[in-house]
């Protein structure tokens, strides 16, 4: 399986939120709080195995860091969390990490969307909190500086100029060997 999305949809963990007929795009979401909690309590254990209690605590701290707009702290916690995920053969592409981040941020109750189209390209992930809008560009085995350069080169913040929130640009590099955040 190259994507967890069909499995999550078929099992009812995610539902179709909206459909854009012109673009032929489906917008997916977690249907309710109970499903979010169930996903945290059942599927999370499959990803982190026996370290579940520590992982749940880390996810709680991750959520708190994001609520407090401490993205650097959140990314350090995310790096630790991802280091607990068992080895998987299918991680040699950027989309794998994009999907993991989508699931994690959705589970902790943040608005998150992927591949948001802008006038000059697509933002890998957008996370909205009550006080900020985060634009995340992901790179696999490249530097976080390259991710930041792409955000600037393609002027991704321009697309969100009217959102009413301060925009924070975040470049993330994933390390293929360590299977977690590099920079």
Z-matrix of the N, CA and C atoms (Angstrom, degrees):
N
C 1 1.443
C 2 1.520 1 108.39
N 3 1.308 2 116.70 1 127.15
C 4 1.464 3 120.45 2 -179.19
C 5 1.517 4 112.32 3 -93.58
N 6 1.343 5 117.83 4 -13.98
C 7 1.460 6 121.36 5 -179.65
C 8 1.528 7 109.39 6 -143.03
N 9 1.317 8 116.09 7 137.54
C 10 1.467 9 120.96 8 177.64
C 11 1.530 10 111.23 9 -81.01
N 12 1.323 11 117.99 10 -13.35
C 13 1.461 12 122.25 11 -173.93
C 14 1.533 13 112.96 12 -57.27
N 15 1.343 14 120.37 13 -49.16
C 16 1.473 15 118.63 14 179.62
C 17 1.533 16 112.87 15 -59.87
N 18 1.320 17 116.63 16 -38.50
C 19 1.461 18 120.08 17 178.90
C 20 1.527 19 110.47 18 -64.44
N 21 1.326 20 117.32 19 -44.59
C 22 1.458 21 120.53 20 179.50
C 23 1.529 22 111.34 21 -64.13
N 24 1.339 23 116.98 22 -36.85
C 25 1.465 24 120.92 23 179.20
C 26 1.530 25 110.55 24 -69.76
N 27 1.320 26 117.21 25 -49.41
C 28 1.463 27 121.15 26 -178.14
C 29 1.528 28 111.97 27 -62.12
N 30 1.317 29 117.09 28 -32.38
C 31 1.459 30 120.42 29 -179.12
C 32 1.534 31 112.33 30 -85.56
N 33 1.321 32 117.68 31 -4.45
C 34 1.458 33 121.32 32 177.30
C 35 1.518 34 115.01 33 86.94
N 36 1.334 35 116.47 34 5.76
C 37 1.463 36 118.52 35 179.52
C 38 1.522 37 112.02 36 -74.79
N 39 1.301 38 117.46 37 -25.55
C 40 1.462 39 120.81 38 172.66
C 41 1.515 40 108.05 39 -128.57
N 42 1.306 41 115.75 40 155.79
C 43 1.451 42 121.42 41 -177.94
C 44 1.522 43 109.41 42 -134.03
N 45 1.301 44 116.20 43 163.47
C 46 1.462 45 120.29 44 177.36
C 47 1.525 46 108.19 45 -78.44
N 48 1.317 47 115.04 46 120.40
C 49 1.469 48 121.72 47 -179.00
C 50 1.527 49 110.47 48 -88.56
N 51 1.343 50 115.33 49 -38.06
C 52 1.454 51 120.21 50 -176.94
C 53 1.521 52 108.38 51 -161.40
N 54 1.311 53 115.52 52 163.84
C 55 1.455 54 120.66 53 177.89
C 56 1.518 55 108.47 54 -137.90
N 57 1.314 56 116.86 55 129.40
C 58 1.457 57 123.31 56 176.63
C 59 1.519 58 107.34 57 -100.73
N 60 1.333 59 115.73 58 102.64
C 61 1.466 60 120.80 59 -174.84
C 62 1.531 61 112.23 60 -63.62
N 63 1.330 62 116.56 61 -39.17
C 64 1.466 63 119.37 62 -179.42
C 65 1.521 64 112.43 63 -64.63
N 66 1.313 65 116.58 64 -42.07
C 67 1.464 66 120.87 65 -178.45
C 68 1.524 67 112.05 66 -90.74
N 69 1.347 68 117.14 67 -9.01
C 70 1.462 69 122.28 68 -176.17
C 71 1.522 70 110.48 69 55.22
N 72 1.352 71 115.22 70 47.27
C 73 1.461 72 121.85 71 -179.83
C 74 1.525 73 110.21 72 -118.75
N 75 1.324 74 115.31 73 136.52
C 76 1.453 75 121.91 74 174.30
C 77 1.521 76 108.68 75 -101.15
N 78 1.319 77 116.69 76 137.98
C 79 1.453 78 122.19 77 175.56
C 80 1.522 79 107.12 78 -105.91
N 81 1.319 80 115.98 79 122.65
C 82 1.456 81 121.66 80 -174.82
C 83 1.521 82 110.80 81 -107.14
N 84 1.350 83 115.35 82 154.17
C 85 1.457 84 120.40 83 179.15
C 86 1.522 85 108.74 84 -156.58
N 87 1.319 86 115.91 85 165.05
C 88 1.459 87 121.31 86 172.01
C 89 1.521 88 106.62 87 -78.09
N 90 1.332 89 118.60 88 131.96
C 91 1.469 90 119.57 89 -172.02
C 92 1.524 91 114.83 90 -68.58
N 93 1.332 92 117.93 91 -30.31
C 94 1.464 93 118.48 92 -177.66
C 95 1.530 94 110.65 93 -166.02
N 96 1.323 95 114.48 94 175.70
C 97 1.465 96 120.89 95 -177.79
C 98 1.529 97 111.05 96 -63.98
N 99 1.329 98 117.44 97 -38.08
C 100 1.457 99 120.97 98 -178.73
C 101 1.529 100 111.18 99 -61.30
N 102 1.330 101 116.22 100 -41.19
C 103 1.468 102 120.13 101 178.28
C 104 1.517 103 109.83 102 -66.76
N 105 1.330 104 117.36 103 -41.98
C 106 1.467 105 120.90 104 177.95
C 107 1.526 106 110.08 105 -57.36
N 108 1.338 107 116.04 106 -45.62
C 109 1.467 108 120.42 107 179.51
C 110 1.529 109 110.25 108 -65.99
N 111 1.322 110 117.00 109 -44.59
C 112 1.463 111 120.59 110 179.03
C 113 1.511 112 112.29 111 -59.97
N 114 1.321 113 115.96 112 -40.65
C 115 1.461 114 120.87 113 178.61
C 116 1.524 115 110.01 114 -63.98
N 117 1.322 116 115.68 115 -41.51
C 118 1.460 117 119.43 116 178.52
C 119 1.525 118 110.99 117 -63.44
N 120 1.334 119 116.77 118 -40.86
C 121 1.459 120 120.17 119 -173.23
C 122 1.523 121 113.53 120 -83.18
N 123 1.348 122 117.90 121 -24.89
C 124 1.463 123 118.00 122 -176.97
C 125 1.521 124 112.83 123 -105.59
N 126 1.310 125 118.32 124 -55.00
C 127 1.463 126 119.89 125 -176.17
C 128 1.515 127 112.90 126 -73.59
N 129 1.323 128 116.50 127 -32.98
C 130 1.460 129 119.35 128 -179.25
C 131 1.521 130 110.72 129 -56.74
N 132 1.331 131 116.32 130 -40.33
C 133 1.465 132 120.22 131 -179.09
C 134 1.528 133 110.91 132 -61.81
N 135 1.321 134 117.35 133 -35.66
C 136 1.458 135 120.54 134 178.14
C 137 1.514 136 112.89 135 -65.53
N 138 1.313 137 116.35 136 -27.58
C 139 1.457 138 120.06 137 179.27
C 140 1.519 139 112.69 138 -83.58
N 141 1.333 140 116.92 139 -33.63
C 142 1.457 141 118.97 140 -173.53
C 143 1.523 142 114.23 141 -112.65
N 144 1.344 143 118.00 142 -5.24
C 145 1.456 144 121.66 143 174.60
C 146 1.515 145 113.70 144 60.93
N 147 1.319 146 116.53 145 -133.15
C 148 1.458 147 122.07 146 -173.20
C 149 1.523 148 113.58 147 -71.08
N 150 1.293 149 118.54 148 -11.10
C 151 1.462 150 120.86 149 -178.78
C 152 1.526 151 110.96 150 -92.34
N 153 1.338 152 117.54 151 26.68
C 154 1.449 153 122.97 152 -173.21
C 155 1.524 154 112.67 153 -57.29
N 156 1.338 155 118.47 154 -48.27
C 157 1.467 156 120.07 155 -176.92
C 158 1.520 157 111.44 156 -59.74
N 159 1.334 158 116.17 157 -45.12
C 160 1.455 159 119.94 158 178.18
C 161 1.524 160 110.68 159 -64.20
N 162 1.331 161 116.09 160 -38.40
C 163 1.463 162 119.79 161 -179.46
C 164 1.522 163 111.13 162 -66.24
N 165 1.341 164 117.57 163 -43.37
C 166 1.459 165 120.65 164 179.32
C 167 1.526 166 109.73 165 -62.63
N 168 1.329 167 117.00 166 -41.10
C 169 1.455 168 120.89 167 177.38
C 170 1.524 169 110.33 168 -62.32
N 171 1.317 170 116.61 169 -43.99
C 172 1.463 171 120.53 170 178.42
C 173 1.518 172 110.60 171 -61.11
N 174 1.329 173 117.52 172 -42.47
C 175 1.466 174 120.87 173 178.98
C 176 1.526 175 110.16 174 -64.35
N 177 1.326 176 117.92 175 -38.95
C 178 1.469 177 120.60 176 177.23
C 179 1.532 178 110.39 177 -62.83
N 180 1.326 179 116.22 178 -43.75
C 181 1.467 180 119.75 179 177.76
C 182 1.533 181 110.83 180 -65.11
N 183 1.322 182 116.92 181 -36.79
C 184 1.462 183 121.96 182 176.94
C 185 1.528 184 109.87 183 -60.51
N 186 1.318 185 116.15 184 -46.36
C 187 1.463 186 120.75 185 178.84
C 188 1.524 187 110.86 186 -60.67
N 189 1.321 188 116.45 187 -44.97
C 190 1.464 189 120.30 188 179.24
C 191 1.524 190 111.26 189 -61.70
N 192 1.323 191 117.19 190 -42.91
C 193 1.471 192 120.55 191 -179.87
C 194 1.526 193 110.92 192 -60.99
N 195 1.322 194 116.63 193 -40.43
C 196 1.473 195 119.32 194 179.88
C 197 1.520 196 110.51 195 -68.60
N 198 1.330 197 116.88 196 -42.57
C 199 1.469 198 120.19 197 178.04
C 200 1.523 199 110.14 198 -58.69
N 201 1.334 200 116.75 199 -36.71
C 202 1.459 201 121.23 200 -179.04
C 203 1.537 202 112.26 201 -87.08
N 204 1.338 203 116.87 202 8.70
C 205 1.468 204 122.77 203 179.07
C 206 1.526 205 112.58 204 58.10
N 207 1.325 206 116.26 205 39.67
C 208 1.461 207 122.42 206 176.86
C 209 1.532 208 108.43 207 -108.92
N 210 1.337 209 115.53 208 72.44
C 211 1.461 210 120.33 209 -173.65
C 212 1.519 211 112.61 210 -63.79
N 213 1.327 212 118.64 211 -37.07
C 214 1.469 213 119.63 212 178.35
C 215 1.526 214 110.98 213 -60.35
N 216 1.316 215 116.49 214 -44.67
C 217 1.470 216 120.66 215 177.81
C 218 1.530 217 110.65 216 -63.60
N 219 1.333 218 116.28 217 -42.03
C 220 1.461 219 120.74 218 179.29
C 221 1.529 220 110.88 219 -60.64
N 222 1.314 221 116.99 220 -41.64
C 223 1.462 222 119.94 221 -179.41
C 224 1.522 223 112.15 222 -68.91
N 225 1.333 224 117.13 223 -34.88
C 226 1.472 225 119.51 224 174.93
C 227 1.533 226 110.41 225 -64.10
N 228 1.323 227 116.73 226 -42.32
C 229 1.460 228 120.70 227 177.38
C 230 1.532 229 110.97 228 -65.06
N 231 1.317 230 115.61 229 -39.88
C 232 1.463 231 120.18 230 178.07
C 233 1.527 232 110.25 231 -62.63
N 234 1.317 233 116.65 232 -39.93
C 235 1.460 234 121.12 233 177.57
C 236 1.530 235 110.48 234 -60.20
N 237 1.316 236 116.57 235 -44.66
C 238 1.467 237 121.06 236 177.78
C 239 1.526 238 110.49 237 -63.84
N 240 1.317 239 116.79 238 -45.54
C 241 1.457 240 121.28 239 -179.67
C 242 1.529 241 111.16 240 -59.57
N 243 1.323 242 116.86 241 -48.48
C 244 1.464 243 120.14 242 -178.19
C 245 1.523 244 112.39 243 -64.31
N 246 1.326 245 116.58 244 -24.21
C 247 1.465 246 120.13 245 177.59
C 248 1.525 247 111.96 246 -69.77
N 249 1.340 248 117.76 247 -13.40
C 250 1.466 249 121.02 248 179.15
C 251 1.524 250 112.63 249 -91.60
N 252 1.328 251 117.37 250 -9.32
C 253 1.464 252 120.61 251 -177.41
C 254 1.529 253 109.41 252 -72.48
N 255 1.333 254 117.41 253 128.07
C 256 1.465 255 119.88 254 -179.87
C 257 1.525 256 112.31 255 -59.88
N 258 1.309 257 115.76 256 155.09
C 259 1.458 258 123.39 257 -179.43
C 260 1.525 259 110.62 258 -55.32
N 261 1.303 260 115.70 259 141.56
C 262 1.463 261 122.56 260 178.81
C 263 1.523 262 108.17 261 -141.66
N 264 1.314 263 117.13 262 139.02
C 265 1.464 264 121.03 263 -178.54
C 266 1.523 265 113.40 264 -71.74
N 267 1.320 266 117.60 265 -24.21
C 268 1.460 267 121.01 266 -169.48
C 269 1.520 268 113.20 267 -100.54
N 270 1.326 269 118.16 268 50.55
C 271 1.467 270 120.23 269 -176.11
C 272 1.523 271 113.35 270 -118.18
N 273 1.307 272 117.49 271 12.50
C 274 1.462 273 120.32 272 -173.98
C 275 1.522 274 113.19 273 -91.25
N 276 1.317 275 116.26 274 33.59
C 277 1.457 276 119.39 275 174.43
C 278 1.528 277 109.18 276 -147.07
N 279 1.303 278 115.41 277 150.34
C 280 1.461 279 122.55 278 -174.89
C 281 1.527 280 112.34 279 -60.50
N 282 1.327 281 116.70 280 -35.29
C 283 1.459 282 121.07 281 -178.12
C 284 1.517 283 113.60 282 -60.30
N 285 1.321 284 117.44 283 -30.68
C 286 1.469 285 121.14 284 177.66
C 287 1.523 286 109.63 285 -58.96
N 288 1.314 287 117.08 286 -46.43
C 289 1.456 288 121.58 287 -178.20
C 290 1.526 289 110.89 288 -71.71
N 291 1.307 290 116.66 289 -33.37
C 292 1.458 291 121.02 290 176.23
C 293 1.533 292 109.48 291 -62.33
N 294 1.324 293 117.29 292 -43.50
C 295 1.462 294 121.20 293 178.98
C 296 1.523 295 111.32 294 -64.47
N 297 1.326 296 116.67 295 -43.21
C 298 1.466 297 119.93 296 178.97
C 299 1.521 298 110.27 297 -60.06
N 300 1.337 299 117.19 298 -45.90
C 301 1.463 300 119.92 299 -179.80
C 302 1.522 301 111.14 300 -63.81
N 303 1.328 302 116.13 301 -39.10
C 304 1.464 303 119.45 302 178.09
C 305 1.530 304 110.31 303 -59.19
N 306 1.322 305 116.47 304 -48.25
C 307 1.465 306 120.39 305 -178.95
C 308 1.531 307 110.54 306 -62.75
N 309 1.317 308 117.20 307 -46.66
C 310 1.467 309 120.62 308 -178.18
C 311 1.526 310 111.02 309 -60.65
N 312 1.326 311 117.01 310 -51.17
C 313 1.464 312 119.42 311 -177.33
C 314 1.530 313 111.75 312 -67.42
N 315 1.325 314 117.68 313 -32.47
C 316 1.464 315 120.40 314 175.39
C 317 1.515 316 110.78 315 -66.63
N 318 1.333 317 116.71 316 -41.39
C 319 1.459 318 120.91 317 -178.90
C 320 1.521 319 112.50 318 -63.79
N 321 1.308 320 116.46 319 -32.52
C 322 1.470 321 118.00 320 -179.50
C 323 1.526 322 111.73 321 -89.49
N 324 1.326 323 115.91 322 9.99
C 325 1.454 324 120.45 323 169.70
C 326 1.509 325 116.27 324 83.94
N 327 1.309 326 117.45 325 21.12
C 328 1.459 327 120.72 326 177.87
C 329 1.527 328 109.57 327 -95.68
N 330 1.335 329 115.71 328 146.70
C 331 1.452 330 118.62 329 171.68
C 332 1.515 331 106.21 330 -70.47
N 333 1.304 332 116.62 331 123.33
C 334 1.462 333 121.18 332 178.75
C 335 1.519 334 107.90 333 -140.79
N 336 1.302 335 115.19 334 139.83
C 337 1.458 336 120.64 335 176.61
C 338 1.520 337 108.14 336 -141.24
N 339 1.319 338 116.02 337 156.00
C 340 1.463 339 121.03 338 -176.86
C 341 1.516 340 110.96 339 -120.02
N 342 1.328 341 113.89 340 155.04
C 343 1.469 342 121.72 341 175.28
C 344 1.528 343 112.31 342 52.23
N 345 1.327 344 115.85 343 51.57
C 346 1.463 345 120.83 344 179.28
C 347 1.521 346 108.54 345 -78.86
N 348 1.306 347 115.03 346 123.73
C 349 1.465 348 121.01 347 -177.95
C 350 1.520 349 111.21 348 -74.18
N 351 1.323 350 114.73 349 136.93
C 352 1.458 351 122.14 350 175.42
C 353 1.530 352 106.42 351 -124.15
N 354 1.329 353 118.39 352 175.35
C 355 1.461 354 119.04 353 177.97
C 356 1.540 355 114.11 354 -60.86
N 357 1.344 356 118.20 355 -21.42
C 358 1.471 357 120.34 356 -174.63
C 359 1.529 358 114.54 357 -124.15
N 360 1.321 359 118.25 358 9.23
C 361 1.458 360 119.91 359 -179.61
C 362 1.514 361 110.81 360 160.79
N 363 1.340 362 115.54 361 -157.40
C 364 1.460 363 120.37 362 -179.36
C 365 1.524 364 110.04 363 -130.02
N 366 1.329 365 115.37 364 135.23
C 367 1.457 366 121.59 365 175.53
C 368 1.531 367 107.05 366 -82.57
N 369 1.331 368 117.58 367 132.71
C 370 1.461 369 120.68 368 -177.67
C 371 1.519 370 112.29 369 -61.35
N 372 1.335 371 117.50 370 -49.52
C 373 1.464 372 121.51 371 178.37
C 374 1.521 373 109.68 372 -143.50
N 375 1.321 374 114.86 373 143.71
C 376 1.459 375 121.77 374 173.35
C 377 1.521 376 106.73 375 -125.19
N 378 1.319 377 116.45 376 126.85
C 379 1.457 378 122.11 377 178.18
C 380 1.520 379 107.62 378 -120.24
N 381 1.333 380 115.50 379 128.66
C 382 1.463 381 120.28 380 178.73
C 383 1.523 382 108.96 381 -113.51
N 384 1.322 383 114.75 382 127.40
C 385 1.463 384 120.85 383 171.56
C 386 1.523 385 106.52 384 -109.69
N 387 1.304 386 116.48 385 -177.23
C 388 1.466 387 120.06 386 179.14
C 389 1.523 388 111.93 387 -65.96
N 390 1.339 389 117.06 388 -24.25
C 391 1.462 390 119.40 389 -172.80
C 392 1.530 391 114.96 390 -120.51
N 393 1.341 392 118.46 391 -10.89
C 394 1.465 393 119.57 392 -176.85
C 395 1.520 394 111.40 393 -148.35
N 396 1.320 395 114.41 394 159.50
C 397 1.458 396 121.89 395 172.70
C 398 1.521 397 106.58 396 -118.81
N 399 1.324 398 116.62 397 120.87
C 400 1.460 399 122.23 398 -178.84
C 401 1.520 400 109.46 399 -102.70
N 402 1.331 401 115.87 400 128.71
C 403 1.461 402 122.15 401 174.66
C 404 1.522 403 107.02 402 -107.02
N 405 1.335 404 117.05 403 114.99
C 406 1.453 405 121.84 404 -176.64
C 407 1.520 406 110.25 405 -108.63
N 408 1.307 407 115.63 406 126.73
C 409 1.461 408 122.29 407 173.35
C 410 1.518 409 106.82 408 -112.09
N 411 1.324 410 117.10 409 127.40
C 412 1.456 411 122.67 410 -176.07
C 413 1.520 412 110.71 411 -107.15
N 414 1.323 413 115.00 412 143.28
C 415 1.470 414 121.72 413 175.11
C 416 1.521 415 108.12 414 -134.59
N 417 1.310 416 116.36 415 143.66
C 418 1.458 417 122.44 416 175.70
C 419 1.519 418 108.14 417 -108.15
N 420 1.328 419 115.85 418 120.72
C 421 1.462 420 122.86 419 -179.85
C 422 1.520 421 113.29 420 58.67
N 423 1.309 422 116.17 421 29.53
C 424 1.461 423 122.61 422 171.69
C 425 1.518 424 105.87 423 -129.10
N 426 1.298 425 117.19 424 172.91
C 427 1.468 426 119.60 425 -176.16
C 428 1.527 427 111.88 426 -84.08
N 429 1.327 428 114.39 427 156.15
C 430 1.458 429 120.27 428 173.87
C 431 1.529 430 109.96 429 -63.85
N 432 1.338 431 116.50 430 -29.66
C 433 1.468 432 120.22 431 176.41
C 434 1.527 433 111.00 432 -62.08
N 435 1.338 434 117.09 433 -37.47
C 436 1.469 435 120.35 434 177.14
C 437 1.524 436 110.61 435 -64.15
N 438 1.328 437 116.56 436 -38.67
C 439 1.458 438 120.55 437 177.05
C 440 1.528 439 110.58 438 -64.18
N 441 1.327 440 116.62 439 -44.59
C 442 1.462 441 120.82 440 178.26
C 443 1.530 442 110.93 441 -63.51
N 444 1.321 443 116.09 442 -40.00
C 445 1.464 444 120.32 443 178.56
C 446 1.530 445 110.29 444 -60.18
N 447 1.332 446 117.56 445 -40.93
C 448 1.459 447 120.46 446 179.27
C 449 1.529 448 110.93 447 -64.26
N 450 1.330 449 116.85 448 -41.62
C 451 1.466 450 120.28 449 178.12
C 452 1.525 451 109.95 450 -58.64
N 453 1.342 452 116.45 451 -44.15
C 454 1.458 453 120.94 452 -179.45
C 455 1.526 454 111.85 453 -71.62
N 456 1.329 455 116.52 454 -44.29
C 457 1.464 456 121.21 455 -178.07
C 458 1.528 457 111.33 456 -60.10
N 459 1.313 458 115.78 457 -41.44
C 460 1.473 459 120.21 458 -177.79
C 461 1.525 460 112.16 459 -94.08
N 462 1.333 461 116.53 460 2.45
C 463 1.466 462 123.23 461 176.76
C 464 1.536 463 112.20 462 47.50
N 465 1.323 464 116.47 463 50.39
C 466 1.457 465 121.14 464 -179.49
C 467 1.525 466 113.78 465 -55.89
N 468 1.346 467 119.51 466 -37.22
C 469 1.470 468 118.13 467 -179.08
C 470 1.534 469 113.98 468 -59.00
N 471 1.310 470 117.28 469 -26.19
C 472 1.459 471 121.71 470 -179.76
C 473 1.531 472 111.52 471 -53.42
N 474 1.318 473 117.56 472 -39.61
C 475 1.464 474 123.34 473 -177.67
C 476 1.525 475 111.86 474 -62.32
N 477 1.339 476 116.95 475 -25.39
C 478 1.458 477 121.62 476 -173.57
C 479 1.527 478 112.55 477 -110.96
N 480 1.322 479 116.62 478 18.32
C 481 1.468 480 121.90 479 -174.58
C 482 1.528 481 113.22 480 -58.93
N 483 1.315 482 117.70 481 -27.51
C 484 1.462 483 121.00 482 -176.30
C 485 1.526 484 113.28 483 -99.68
N 486 1.320 485 118.38 484 11.12
C 487 1.475 486 120.71 485 -175.38
C 488 1.525 487 112.67 486 -73.79
N 489 1.325 488 117.59 487 -18.69
C 490 1.452 489 120.22 488 177.91
C 491 1.517 490 115.17 489 84.03
N 492 1.309 491 117.13 490 5.44
C 493 1.462 492 121.06 491 179.53
C 494 1.522 493 109.93 492 -121.69
N 495 1.329 494 116.74 493 150.66
C 496 1.465 495 118.38 494 172.12
C 497 1.534 496 109.15 495 -62.56
N 498 1.322 497 116.01 496 141.79
C 499 1.464 498 121.68 497 -177.71
C 500 1.520 499 109.18 498 -105.03
N 501 1.335 500 115.24 499 129.58
C 502 1.463 501 121.70 500 178.98
C 503 1.519 502 107.91 501 -115.66
N 504 1.325 503 116.31 502 124.93
C 505 1.464 504 122.13 503 178.53
C 506 1.525 505 108.78 504 -90.86
N 507 1.345 506 115.77 505 132.82
C 508 1.459 507 120.83 506 -177.91
C 509 1.527 508 108.86 507 -131.87
N 510 1.325 509 115.87 508 119.51
C 511 1.461 510 121.48 509 174.80
C 512 1.513 511 108.92 510 -102.44
N 513 1.332 512 116.60 511 128.03
C 514 1.464 513 121.09 512 -178.01
C 515 1.519 514 109.20 513 -126.16
N 516 1.325 515 114.53 514 133.97
C 517 1.459 516 121.42 515 175.68
C 518 1.520 517 108.27 516 -112.84
N 519 1.331 518 116.69 517 130.13
C 520 1.461 519 121.35 518 175.12
C 521 1.515 520 108.74 519 -101.59
N 522 1.315 521 115.29 520 139.10
C 523 1.462 522 122.84 521 -179.55
C 524 1.530 523 108.82 522 -96.52
N 525 1.324 524 116.56 523 115.30
C 526 1.463 525 122.48 524 -176.58
C 527 1.534 526 111.80 525 -59.83
N 528 1.330 527 117.56 526 -38.49
C 529 1.457 528 121.52 527 -177.13
C 530 1.531 529 111.59 528 -73.06
N 531 1.331 530 116.44 529 -44.74
C 532 1.467 531 120.45 530 -177.07
C 533 1.527 532 112.54 531 -81.99
N 534 1.332 533 116.56 532 -16.94
C 535 1.465 534 123.12 533 -179.90
C 536 1.530 535 113.00 534 61.58
N 537 1.336 536 115.15 535 35.87
C 538 1.460 537 121.18 536 178.20
C 539 1.523 538 109.34 537 -153.06
N 540 1.319 539 116.69 538 -173.98
C 541 1.460 540 120.13 539 178.77
C 542 1.530 541 110.06 540 -63.85
N 543 1.326 542 114.79 541 136.12
C 544 1.464 543 119.99 542 174.61
C 545 1.512 544 109.74 543 -95.24
N 546 1.320 545 116.40 544 -57.28
C 547 1.476 546 121.88 545 179.02
C 548 1.514 547 109.11 546 -130.51
